[in-house]
Amino acid sequence: MIELFNSFRDALYHVLTFFQDLTEPLLGSQSYWFSIVLLTVAVRILLIPLTVKQVKSTRVMQELAPEIKRLQAKHKQLASWIMQKIRRPLQREAKPVVYERGAD
């Protein structure tokens, strides 16, 4: 996992130094902040496909929300009954653990 992070960091560093080398003849000492801006823009451009997919997914979920709410209301009693059947044994098992640790 650390190797993956290090390779990602190194790749960003190389892109940043590329942008800095590219802008230094034009901007001199100002090339550092400008290269950071260019790196930020480049990363944002690379993330555009993911952003578009996220927006589409969000829109679909918003369109489905009324139907999902209708289904939840339809099955609310069944879900409530099931959750009660699950909660009781869970509460019985969790109660000693909670008291053992001194929490209420």
C-alpha positions as CSV (number, residue, x, y, z in Angstrom):
1,M,0.0,0.0,0.0
2,I,2.8,2.4,0.9
3,E,4.5,1.5,-2.4
4,L,1.4,2.5,-4.3
5,F,1.3,5.8,-2.4
6,N,5.0,6.5,-3.1
7,S,4.6,5.8,-6.8
8,F,1.6,8.1,-7.0
9,R,3.5,10.8,-5.1
10,D,6.5,10.4,-7.4
11,A,4.4,10.6,-10.5
12,L,2.8,13.9,-9.2
13,Y,6.3,15.2,-8.4
14,H,7.5,14.5,-11.9
15,V,4.5,16.2,-13.5
16,L,5.0,19.2,-11.1
17,T,8.7,19.5,-12.0
18,F,7.8,19.2,-15.7
19,F,5.4,22.1,-15.4
20,Q,7.9,24.1,-13.4
21,D,10.6,23.5,-16.0
22,L,8.2,24.5,-18.7
23,T,7.1,27.8,-17.0
24,E,10.4,28.8,-15.5
25,P,11.8,30.6,-18.6
26,L,8.6,32.6,-18.9
27,L,7.9,33.4,-15.2
28,G,11.1,33.0,-13.3
29,S,10.5,32.6,-9.6
30,Q,6.8,32.8,-10.2
31,S,6.9,29.5,-12.0
32,Y,6.5,27.5,-8.7
33,W,3.0,28.6,-7.9
34,F,2.0,28.6,-11.5
35,S,3.2,25.0,-11.9
36,I,1.0,24.0,-8.9
37,V,-2.0,25.7,-10.6
38,L,-1.2,23.7,-13.8
39,L,-0.9,20.5,-11.9
40,T,-4.3,21.2,-10.2
41,V,-5.9,21.8,-13.6
42,A,-4.4,18.7,-15.1
43,V,-5.7,16.5,-12.2
44,R,-9.1,18.1,-12.5
45,I,-9.1,17.3,-16.3
46,L,-8.2,13.7,-15.6
47,L,-11.0,13.4,-13.1
48,I,-13.7,14.8,-15.5
49,P,-14.9,11.3,-16.5
50,L,-15.4,10.3,-12.9
51,T,-17.2,13.5,-12.2
52,V,-19.5,13.0,-15.1
53,K,-20.3,9.5,-14.0
54,Q,-21.0,10.7,-10.5
55,V,-23.4,13.4,-11.7
56,K,-25.2,10.9,-13.9
57,S,-25.6,8.4,-11.1
58,T,-26.8,11.2,-8.7
59,R,-29.4,12.3,-11.2
60,V,-30.6,8.7,-11.7
61,M,-30.9,8.2,-7.9
62,Q,-32.9,11.5,-7.7
63,E,-35.3,10.2,-10.4
64,L,-35.7,6.9,-8.5
65,A,-36.2,8.5,-5.1
66,P,-40.0,8.7,-5.3
67,E,-40.3,5.1,-6.4
68,I,-37.9,3.9,-3.7
69,K,-39.8,5.9,-1.0
70,R,-43.1,4.3,-2.3
71,L,-41.5,0.8,-2.0
72,Q,-40.1,1.7,1.5
73,A,-43.6,2.8,2.6
74,K,-45.1,-0.4,1.2
75,H,-42.7,-2.7,3.0
76,K,-42.2,-0.6,6.1
77,Q,-44.2,-2.9,8.4
78,L,-42.4,-6.0,7.2
79,A,-39.0,-4.3,7.6
80,S,-40.0,-3.1,11.1
81,W,-41.0,-6.6,12.1
82,I,-37.8,-8.1,10.8
83,M,-35.7,-5.4,12.5
84,Q,-37.4,-6.1,15.8
85,K,-36.6,-9.8,15.4
86,I,-33.0,-9.0,14.7
87,R,-32.6,-6.3,17.4
88,R,-33.8,-8.3,20.3
89,P,-31.1,-11.0,20.2
90,L,-28.5,-8.3,19.3
91,Q,-29.5,-6.2,22.3
92,R,-29.4,-9.2,24.6
93,E,-25.8,-10.0,23.4
94,A,-24.6,-6.4,23.4
95,K,-25.9,-5.5,26.8
96,P,-23.3,-7.4,28.8
97,V,-20.5,-6.1,26.6
98,V,-21.7,-2.5,27.2
99,Y,-22.0,-3.0,30.9
100,E,-18.6,-4.7,31.0
101,R,-16.9,-1.6,29.6
102,G,-18.8,0.7,32.0
103,A,-20.9,2.5,29.5
104,D,-24.7,3.0,29.8
